[in-house]
Amino acid sequence: MNDIPVSIADADAFDRINEVFYERGWTDGLPIVPPTEARVQAMLAGMPWRKTEDLISVVPPKMGNATLQQVAVNAVMAGCRPEYLPVVVAALQAVSEADYGLDHRQTTTHAGAPLIIVNGPAVQRLKINCGTGVFGPGWRANATIGRALRLVLVNVGGAGPGVDLSQTGHPGKYTYCIAEYEAANPWEPLHVERGFRKEQSVVTVVNTEAPHSMTENVQTDADEIVRTFASCMATLGVNNLYSQGHPVLAMGIEHAQHISSAGWSKSDVKKALFERARQPWGLMKNRGKSKGPNFPDFVDKGDDNSMVPILWEAKDLILLVAGGAGGKSMFLPTAGGQSLSVSKVIEEK
């Protein structure tokens, strides 16, 4: 997309501009906001301490140069406000780290998309939804930040139709951005757990499948709620059984309250799910991705009763609190160990 003109005459009709973008494959299938000179300059004002030619990332598979200006163009197209630009930049930096494995994520057959999780003061300042309907529509920040990252991956990285080989895809490939509900979290928030200060704004990006609802409206006992989670999270066919990685548990606020009230720490929840979210090797050895790439050393492939976990270690589970009232939490499987989560501080003045 490096050849997109920065300046588009304001007099051009909205429909005509969109038709050009559709014809050239520069959109995600939805109409875009025309990136006029004035709009791009206004977007760049969201990061005035950066130069427009600053290289944020080289995006595979096309290996396009995502300069700040190119990111701003795509942020305009997505409908972002200028103050969202630092979040988009941080998310792009995160997916560009080697642990995320963007080159493979851009062309894989797996149905994954980069989930952006925002923590810190930016959540309230930018009004990023963390509560009711957290994975759904209705919030400009969530919708446009996630969409801006996707447009960069398509337009600068070249991962449009015919290159992105995801067998089925999922709606998160349009936009996938949430925030943690820190005020309702009885434990330390995700970014603090990862070594950042509470007052820092941070994005954590992980390539996940679509969220799967885990309903437990009856049991309020912490052990029983975790039993329900473990059963849902270790179903045959989940990639994390075959290659572990960093799956995500977006715990509902009621479940979090029940569990924490019973005296469980965040670490306790992770350890319990590490031990319980497993399947016997005898059920797995001729299924899915059972040849690897790697399994924990304690899995004995000579013993059909040896239990295979969805995590290498308990700490690998990404556990956050989000959503509204109700007895539901969400499990988000990942591709496995080929693509890990990455956290980046959001740049501020």
N, C-alpha and C positions, 0 to 999 in steps of 0.2 A: 504493500500500500504506500510505499515511499513516494510514488508518483502522483498521489492525490493532490490536487491543487489546494494550497492553503487558503486562497481567496476565491470565494464564489460570490458573484454579484448578488447583492441583496434583492435586486429586482427579479431574479429568476424565480419562477413559480415553484412552490413546495413540491408539487406533484412531479414536475419535470426533473427536478434534482433527484428525487427519490427513484425515479425510473432509471436515471443514469447509474445510480449506485446499485440498484438491483441488477442491471445488465452487466455490471463489472464485478459482481460478487462481493461488494463492499459492505454488506449488511447481513444481519442474522435472520432475515426474513420478515422482520418488523420494520415499519417506517423509521427513518432516522431524522434527527434534527440537523439541518444543513450546517456544515461547519464553515460559516462565513468568517472572513478576516476578523470582524468585530467580536464574534462569539469566541473564536480561538484565543484572541488576545485577552478577553475577559476571563477565560478559563485559566490561562497561564498566570494571571494575577493571583490565583490561588496558591502559587508557590513562587513569590517574587524573589526569594533568595536563591533560586536556581536559574541557570542559563537555559534558554530555549533549546540550545543544541546539545545539552547534557545527555549523554547516553545512559539510559536507564537499564536497558537489557538488549541482548541480541536474541531474537525469538526464533526458535526452530519451528518447523523444519526448513522454512524458507531462509532462515538466518537473517531476517530483516532487522534493521536498526530501529529500536524503539527509543527515539529521543524524547525529551520532555514534550517537545512540540507535537510529535506523533501521538503520544499518549493523550495530550490535550485535545487533539482533533477527534480521537475516538471517544473521549469523555464527553465532548460536545454532542457527538452523534448519539450517545447513549442517553442524553438528557441530564447529565450531572450538573450540579451547582459547582462553582469554582472552589468552594471550601471542601468539596469531596476529593479534589485532585490528589492531595497527599495520601489518602487512603488507597486510591487506585495505584499510585506509584509504589507504595509499600507492598501491596498485593502482588504487583508484577515482579518486584524484587524478590519476593518470597518464592514464587513459582519458578524463578530463574535459578534458584539454588540447586546444586547437584542432587541433594537428598530428595527433592521433589520429582526429579526426572522428567522435565517438561518435554524433552525430545520424544520420549516414548508416549507420554500422555497425549500428545498432539495427534498421534497417528494410530493409537491402539484400538482394538476391537472392543475393549472393555467399556461399559457404560458408566464412566466417571466424569466428574466435572470439578473444577476448583471451587471448593467451599471456602468463603472468606468469613472468618469469625473475628469480630472486633471487640476489643476490651479497652477499658480505661475511660478518661474524660471525654474522648471523642464521641462516645456512644450518645451521651446526653446532648452534647453540643451540636451534633449533626442530626439528632433525632433518628438514630438507627434503631429499628424495632428489635426488641429482645423479648417481648411479652406475647400476648395473644396473637395468634396467626404469624408467629415468627418466621416460618418458612414460606409464607404466602404473600399475596399481593397487597397493595394499598399504601406502601411506604416508599416515598421517592428515593431516599438515600439507599435503602436496601436494593431496590430495583435497578437503579442506575449505576451504582458502584459495581455491582456484580456484572452488569451488562457491559460496562466500559472495559473491564478486564477481558471479557469474552471477545469483544470487538478487536482489541489489540491482538489477541491470540489468533484471530481469523485474518485480520487485515494486514498486520505486520508480520505475523508468523506464517501465514498462508494456510492455516488449518481449516479451510472451508470444505464444502462438499467435494468428495473425491479424494481428499487428503485425510480428513478426519474419518477414520474407518470404523468408528464405534458402531457395533452391530445394531444396537437399538437406540443409543443415546438416552437422555432423560431430560426433563424440563429444566434442570439446573444448568444445562448448557446455554440457556438464554440468560439467566442471571441466578446467582447463588451467594447471597450475602446475608449474614445474620449478626446479631450481637449477643453477648452473654448478659443475662439478667443478674447483674452483680448484687443489686439490692436484695434479691430474694435468695441469694446463694448463701447457705449456712457455712460454707467452707471458703478457702481461699480461691479467688478467681483464677481462670486459666493462665493469664499472663503472669501473675505473681508466682504461681506454681512453676512456671517456666523460667523464673529468675529475673523477671522485670519488676520495676517498682509499681506500686498500685497507681501512682499518679501519672504513669506513662500511658500513652495510647499505643496499642499494639494490634497488629493483624496476625492471625494464625491461619495459614492456608493449607488445606489438605484435600486431595482428590478423592471424592466420595461418590458413591451411588446415591440414588434418591433416598430420602428418609423413610424408614419403616416404623409405623406406629406400634408401640408396645403397650397394650391396654392392661391395666390392673386397677380396676375400680372397686374391688372387693377387699383384698388384703391390705391391711395397714401395717402389718408386721414387717420390719425391715428385712429379715431373712427371707420371707416369702416374696416380697417385692423383687429382691435380687434373684431369687430362684426363677421368677417369671422372665426377668431380663436375660439371664443366662440361657434359658431355653430358646428365646427368640434370636439371640446373638450368635448361637452356634449351630444354626441349621445347616444341613448338608447343602453344598452348592455355594456357600458364602466364601468368597476368595480368601478371607482372613484365616479360615481353617487350613488352607493349603499353602499360604505364604505369609501369614501373620500381618505385621505392619502396624498402623496406627488407626484403628477404627474409632468411631466417634459415638459417644453416648450423650445425647442432649436430654438431660433429665428434667422432667416436669417439676414445677415448684412444689406441688403437693407430695410427690414421691420424695423429693429432697427433704422436705420437712419431716415426713414420717421417719425416714432413715436417720437423719441427723438427730432427731428427738430421742431415738433409741441409743444414742451415744456412739454411732458409727462415724468415723472420720472419712474423709475423701479417700485416703489411702486404704482404709478397711474395705470400702466398696470396690476399689480397683483389685485388691488382693483376692476378694471373694469371687469376682468375675473371672479373674485369671485362673482360679482353681476350678470353677464350675462350668464356664463356657467352653466345653470341650466335647469331642466325639471320639469313640474308639477307633483305632487304626483299622480294625477289621471292616468297619463300614466305609472307610475313606479310601482304602488303598487302590481301588479300581474306579475312582470317581474324580471328577473335577480336575484340579491341578495337583493331584497327589504326588507327582514327581518333583514337586518343589516350587520355587527354586531351593529353599532351605527349610528345615524344621529344627526346632530346639533339640539339643543333644539328648535330652531325656526321653524323647520319643523313640521307643524300641520298635522298629519295623519288623522285627521277628516275633512280636507279641501282638496278636489281634486285640487284646484288651488294653494295650497301651493307649493312654488318652492324649489326644492332640488338641492343644489350646488355640485360641484365636489371637493370642499375644505371645511375643517372645518373653516379655516380662510384664508384671502388673503395671509398671509405670508407663507403659506404651499406650494405654487406653487414654484417649482424649475425653475427659469428663467435664462437661459444663452444664450450667443450669439455664434453662430458657423456656419460654412459652407461657401460657395463661393457666387459668384454673381448670382442674380436671385430672383424672387419673390416667394420664397418658404421658409416655416418654418416647423419644425417638432414637432408633439405632441407625447409624449410617455406616455401612460396610465400605471398605476401600479396595483398591486393587491388590493390596498386600504389601510385601516388603519392597516391591519395585518402586513404590512412590510413598515417601514419608512426609510428615507434616513439617512446616517451617514457619517460624514466627519472626516478624520484623517490626521494629519501632516505626510509628508513623511520624514523619518529619514535621516539626513545627517551627515557627519563627523563633 
